[in-house]
Amino acid sequence: MIKFFRKIRQNLLMENKTGKYLKYAIGEIVLVVIGILIALSINNWNEKRKINQQCISILKNISDEIKSDQITVNTMLAKQKEKDKFGIQLYNFLSYKEKSYDTTALVKAFITTSRVEVFAPRKTAYATFQSSDAINALQSLELKKHLSDYFELSVREEDILVQFSNWTSDLNDSRIKYLPQLAFRNEIEAIKVTGNLLEAPYTFYKTIDLPWESIRKDSLFKLNLEKVLGLTMANQLMLKAAQKEQDGLLLLIDNYINNSND
């Protein structure tokens, strides 16, 4: 092809057709420029396609992690509801709102109420998304906002945890004096370490005897219990909000991926 164009130029020069030669030379330059622009356009299109494919791939990974988060949140919410149920029973007992009560359930509530289920989203795929060009390839502003809101959940949880830690410490200080002998306290700490305090056998709590009348008269303990229950109930609402955000975000991701494949 190059030899062909060169031969045309040589023939024009030999025939002293300078005007035609200049026109031809300009035309050839224009063709070269157009060829370069087409090549650049194809290259840019390929790069854009690769980035879009990367974006879709990461979104699929984010979707998988959110689905795992759903299982985590569902489990946490079930546990939190159980703890709060026992905590409310204890509070009602201290407030003389219940005539009949299960002493063993009260013991369990007395020991486990100060525990909270803290959720933090998995961020591996989202961190990859933020550090790559894929974040610029995502065209949906709505999806970007929902992703940002969802992965800020851990920050919002930390705010609750700070306050919860303070109030839990107060509750622990006001109830430790009612626990039996030191050996029992050590056993409680050992169970806390294993993370199985709530799942301890019912018979474990049945062997524990607490001075309920003294506890009922302890206004400070009741106040600290009320504060902690307020926060654990708020945590329930946050876990439910996380469930709602997960459902909405998964729907947005699925729609975006499906539309990108059309």
C-alpha positions in Angstrom: 0.0 0.0 0.0 2.8 2.4 0.9 4.6 1.6 -2.5 1.3 2.3 -4.3 1.0 5.8 -2.8 4.7 6.5 -3.4 4.4 5.5 -7.1 1.5 7.9 -7.5 3.5 10.8 -6.0 6.5 10.0 -8.2 4.4 10.0 -11.4 2.8 13.3 -10.5 6.3 14.9 -9.9 7.7 13.5 -13.1 4.8 14.9 -15.1 5.3 18.3 -13.4 1.7 18.2 -12.1 2.7 20.2 -8.9 -0.9 21.4 -8.1 -2.3 17.9 -8.3 0.7 16.6 -6.2 0.0 19.1 -3.4 -3.7 18.2 -3.5 -2.8 14.5 -3.3 -0.2 15.1 -0.5 -2.8 17.0 1.5 -5.3 14.2 0.9 -2.8 11.6 2.0 -2.1 13.5 5.2 -5.8 13.8 5.9 -6.2 10.0 5.4 -3.3 9.4 7.8 -4.8 11.6 10.4 -8.2 10.0 10.0 -6.5 6.6 10.3 -4.8 7.6 13.5 -8.0 9.0 15.0 -9.9 5.8 14.1 -7.1 3.8 15.8 -7.2 5.9 18.9 -11.0 5.7 19.0 -10.8 1.9 18.8 -8.2 1.8 21.5 -10.2 4.1 23.8 -13.3 2.0 23.1 -11.4 -1.2 24.1 -10.1 0.5 27.2 -13.5 1.7 28.2 -15.0 -1.8 27.6 -12.3 -3.4 29.8 -13.0 -0.9 32.6 -16.8 -1.4 32.3 -16.2 -5.2 32.5 -14.0 -4.6 35.6 -16.8 -2.5 37.1 -19.4 -5.2 36.5 -17.1 -7.9 37.9 -16.5 -5.9 41.1 -20.2 -5.1 41.5 -20.8 -8.9 41.3 -18.3 -9.4 44.1 -19.9 -6.6 46.1 -23.2 -8.3 45.6 -21.9 -11.6 46.9 -20.4 -9.9 50.0 -23.7 -8.1 50.7 -25.6 -11.5 50.5 -23.2 -12.8 53.1 -23.8 -9.7 55.1 -27.6 -10.5 55.0 -27.0 -13.8 56.7 -24.8 -12.1 59.3 -27.4 -9.4 60.0 -30.3 -11.9 60.2 -28.4 -13.9 62.8 -27.4 -10.9 64.8 -30.9 -9.5 64.8 -32.3 -12.8 66.1 -29.7 -12.9 68.9 -30.3 -9.2 69.8 -34.1 -9.8 69.9 -33.6 -12.8 72.3 -31.3 -10.8 74.6 -33.7 -7.8 74.6 -36.6 -10.1 75.4 -34.8 -11.4 78.5 -33.7 -7.8 79.4 -37.2 -6.5 79.2 -38.4 -9.4 81.4 -35.8 -8.4 83.9 -36.8 -4.7 83.7 -40.5 -5.5 84.2 -39.6 -7.7 87.1 -37.6 -4.9 88.8 -40.6 -2.6 88.1 -43.1 -5.0 89.7 -44.9 -5.2 86.4 -45.1 -9.0 86.4 -46.7 -11.1 89.1 -45.2 -14.4 87.9 -41.7 -14.9 86.6 -39.1 -17.5 85.7 -36.2 -17.0 88.1 -33.8 -18.9 85.7 -34.7 -16.6 82.8 -34.1 -13.6 85.1 -30.7 -14.9 86.0 -29.9 -15.3 82.3 -31.1 -11.7 81.6 -29.1 -10.4 84.6 -25.9 -11.8 83.1 -26.4 -11.3 79.3 -28.3 -8.1 78.9 -25.2 -5.9 78.4 -24.1 -7.7 75.3 -24.8 -6.1 71.9 -24.6 -7.5 68.3 -22.4 -5.1 66.3 -22.6 -5.2 62.5 -19.9 -4.0 60.1 -20.2 -4.7 56.4 -17.6 -6.7 54.5 -15.6 -4.1 52.5 -13.0 -6.2 50.5 -14.8 -5.8 47.1 -15.8 -2.2 47.8 -12.3 -1.2 48.7 -11.1 -2.6 45.4 -13.9 -0.7 43.7 -12.8 2.6 45.3 -9.1 2.1 44.4 -9.7 1.2 40.8 -10.9 3.0 37.6 -14.1 1.1 37.9 -15.5 3.8 40.3 -15.4 6.3 37.4 -17.0 3.8 35.0 -20.1 3.5 37.2 -22.7 5.6 35.5 -25.5 5.4 38.1 -25.3 8.2 40.7 -28.1 6.5 42.6 -26.1 3.3 42.9 -23.0 5.2 43.9 -24.9 7.0 46.7 -26.4 3.8 48.0 -23.0 2.0 48.0 -21.5 4.9 50.0 -24.4 5.0 52.5 -24.3 1.2 53.1 -20.6 1.1 53.7 -20.8 4.0 56.1 -22.9 1.7 58.4 -19.8 0.7 60.4 -19.1 4.4 61.2 -22.6 4.9 62.5 -22.4 1.7 64.6 -19.2 3.0 66.2 -21.1 6.0 67.5 -23.5 3.7 69.2 -20.7 1.6 70.5 -19.0 4.4 72.2 -22.1 5.3 74.2 -23.0 1.7 74.7 -19.5 1.0 76.1 -19.9 3.7 78.7 -23.4 2.6 79.8 -22.4 -1.1 79.8 -19.5 -0.3 82.1 -21.9 1.5 84.5 -24.3 -1.5 84.4 -21.5 -4.0 85.1 -20.2 -1.9 88.0 -23.6 -1.8 89.5 -24.4 -5.5 89.2 -21.0 -7.2 89.9 -21.6 -6.9 93.7 -24.6 -9.2 93.3 -22.8 -12.1 91.6 -22.0 -15.0 93.9 -18.5 -16.1 94.9 -15.4 -15.2 93.0 -15.2 -18.6 91.4 -18.5 -17.9 89.7 -17.3 -14.6 88.4 -14.2 -16.3 86.9 -16.5 -18.8 85.2 -18.6 -16.0 83.7 -15.4 -14.3 82.3 -14.3 -17.7 80.8 -17.6 -18.1 79.1 -17.4 -14.5 77.8 -14.1 -15.3 76.2 -15.5 -18.3 74.3 -18.4 -16.1 73.1 -21.0 -18.7 74.3 -22.5 -16.9 77.2 -25.9 -16.6 75.6 -25.8 -20.2 74.5 -24.9 -21.5 77.9 -27.1 -24.4 79.0 -30.3 -23.4 80.8 -29.3 -25.6 83.7 -26.2 -23.4 84.1 -28.3 -20.4 85.0 -30.6 -22.6 87.1 -27.8 -23.2 89.6 -27.3 -19.5 90.3 -29.1 -17.8 93.2 -29.3 -14.0 93.2 -30.6 -11.6 96.0 -33.6 -10.4 94.0 -35.2 -8.3 96.7 -32.0 -6.3 97.1 -31.6 -5.9 93.3 -35.2 -4.7 93.1 -34.4 -1.9 95.6 -31.3 -0.9 93.7 -32.4 2.2 91.7 -29.0 2.7 90.2 -28.9 -0.8 88.7 -32.4 -0.3 87.3 -31.4 3.1 85.8 -28.3 1.6 84.1 -30.3 -1.4 82.9 -32.8 1.0 81.3 -30.1 2.9 79.5 -28.5 -0.2 78.1 -31.9 -1.6 77.0 -32.6 1.7 75.2 -29.4 1.3 73.2 -29.9 -2.4 72.4 -33.4 -1.6 71.1 -31.8 1.2 69.0 -29.3 -1.4 67.7 -32.2 -3.6 66.7 -33.5 -0.7 64.6 -30.1 -0.2 63.0 -29.9 -3.9 62.1 -33.4 -3.7 60.5 -32.3 -0.6 58.6 -29.2 -2.5 57.4 -31.5 -5.3 56.1 -33.5 -2.7 54.2 -30.4 -1.1 52.7 -29.1 -4.5 51.7 -32.3 -5.4 49.9 -32.4 -2.1 48.0 -28.7 -2.2 47.1 -28.9 -5.7 45.8 -31.8 -4.7 43.6 -29.9 -1.7 42.2 -26.8 -3.7 41.5 -28.8 -6.4 39.7 -30.6 -3.9 37.6 -27.4 -2.1 36.7 -25.7 -5.3 35.7 -28.7 -6.5 33.6 -28.9 -3.1 31.8 -25.2 -3.2 31.1 -25.6 -6.6 29.4 -28.4 -5.4 27.1 
